[in-house]
Amino acid sequence: MTAYHPLLSDYEPVILPVDSVHTVARNLLAEYAATNIHDHNATVQAATALGTILRSLVAALDAERGERP
């Protein structure tokens, strides 16, 4: 069995303005909407991009509310 290594074990988000992250998130959703779920590489690429922007969006919203991300 291969040792497991978390994708983001020491994740420190870069806080960006909510409007900017929202625009990128909307664009990524549109870009990956037609991804072929049977194409493993395309699915992993979409999941990685969308997971990354989701973490950025949550960090931006937390910062806007004065919460620590």
Secondary structure, 3 states (H helix, E strand, C coil): CCCCCCCCCCCCCCCCCHHHHHHHHHHHHHHHCCCCCCCHHHHHHHHHHHHHHHHHHHHHHHHHCCCCC
